[in-house]
Amino acid sequence: MNGVEAVSRLVVFGDACGSGTLGMAAKKRMRDALYGAFGEAYGSVGVELGRIHQEDRGDGILTALDPGTPPTLMVGRWLETLYQCLREHNWSSADRLRLRVGMSLGPVLDDGRGLVGRAVDLACRLCDSPTAKQIMVDAPGADLLLVVTDWLYANVVAEGGRYVEPEHYRSARVRSKETDETAWFHIPRLSAPPVPRLSEPSEPGGTARHKTGGGPTLGDGPPPPGPGPADGPRLPEPGPGGGPRSAGPAPGERPRSSGAGRTINAQGDMQYFEGNVIHGGFTGFSKGSDRSQRSDRSDDSERSERSERSERSDGPERPDRTTGTESGDGA
C-alpha cells in the first residue's frame, strides 16, 4: 500500500490514567471496562465494531473510523455515552477507570501492520501530552478528558449540536517531539478544564522570549531589559527645545522626595496617563498648569524684591562725607 490509498478518517485514541500502578488482575478488569465502554459508545452513534479499524495499545485503544461517520456525533453523543459508561462503572467498582481521549482528522493509511499517518501521531500525542496529563492531576474528580485538534474545534465543535458544548472547551499549546499544535481540552460536566499556565518556550538559540504587560497571556511580566553596555551608551533624553536634559529637575519642576513616597508632577493641560503599571512607593500624582507655576514664580520674585527694599530702608543712615567752606565777607 502507498500514500495514494490513504483515506481521510477520524482517529480516536483513548488511554487509561494511572494504569502503570495496577497489578495484573486489576489491569485485566481495567481492560474489560475500557473495551466495554468504547463498544457501547460506538454503538450509540451507529458505528459497528466490524467497520472500524481498532488496535490494542495495552492500556489504550487506537481507532480509525469509517469516513462516513459524522464527526459531530463523535464530539456529541459518542462522548456523552462514554462519559456515562465510565460514571456507571466507577460508581459500582472499586477499580476506578479514568480516560484521556485524543481526536484528530486526516489522511490515514493501513499498511497491513497498523495505521500510518500524521492524524494517528497527532491523536496519540494530544492524548499523551503533558498538558492533558496535568489537567487530570488537577481535576481528580474527572473521569474523562477529551482533547481535539484546533481544526476539529473550529469546524466541528464550534458549530455546536446535541451534547456538544463548545463554550466549555479551553485551548492550550501542545509541544511534543515534532508536534507543535493548538489543542482544545474538555471535561464533561465542568465549565472549564483546569488548563495549566505553561511558560513560553525559548526562541531558537536559547534566548528567552520577553513579554510585556500584566496579563496571564502574551504580555505577561515586566518589560524586556534595556540595552546594556554591549549595546552602547544610552543617549540623554531630550529636554525642552530639543537639547539634552540636565541631570537636575527642569525649571518649575518639583524635586523628587528622597523618602519612601515619590511625587510625579504632570505639567500641561494635555498630559494623560493610561494603562500604566507603577511599581514602588508612589503616593499619588499632582497635576499643575504652566500658568499656575509661572504665577508661583512671579509671586516668589515679588516677595524677594520687597524683602530687599525693606532691608535697605531699615539700615543705619550713612553720614554725609561731603565738606565745604562757607563763603563770607573778607576782612
PEJOTA-V104603 format. One record per run of one state. SS is the DSSP state (~ for helix, > for strand, _ for the rest). FROM is the first residue (numbers start at 1). LEN is the number of residues. If there is no record, write none. Layout:
# PEJOTA-V104603
[[SS | FROM | LEN] [SS | FROM | LEN]]
This chain:
# PEJOTA-V104603
[[_ | 1 | 2] [~ | 3 | 3] [_ | 6 | 1] [> | 7 | 10] [_ | 17 | 2] [~ | 19 | 3] [_ | 22 | 2] [~ | 24 | 21] [_ | 45 | 4] [~ | 49 | 3] [_ | 52 | 1] [> | 53 | 4] [_ | 57 | 3] [> | 60 | 5] [_ | 65 | 6] [~ | 71 | 22] [_ | 93 | 6] [> | 99 | 12] [_ | 111 | 4] [> | 115 | 2] [_ | 117 | 1] [~ | 118 | 10] [_ | 128 | 2] [~ | 130 | 9] [_ | 139 | 5] [> | 144 | 6] [~ | 150 | 6] [_ | 156 | 1] [~ | 157 | 3] [_ | 160 | 6] [~ | 166 | 3] [_ | 169 | 1] [> | 170 | 7] [_ | 177 | 2] [> | 179 | 8] [_ | 187 | 42] [~ | 229 | 3] [_ | 232 | 6] [> | 238 | 1] [_ | 239 | 1] [~ | 240 | 3] [_ | 243 | 1] [> | 244 | 1] [_ | 245 | 17] [> | 262 | 6] [_ | 268 | 14] [> | 282 | 7] [_ | 289 | 1] [~ | 290 | 25] [_ | 315 | 17]]
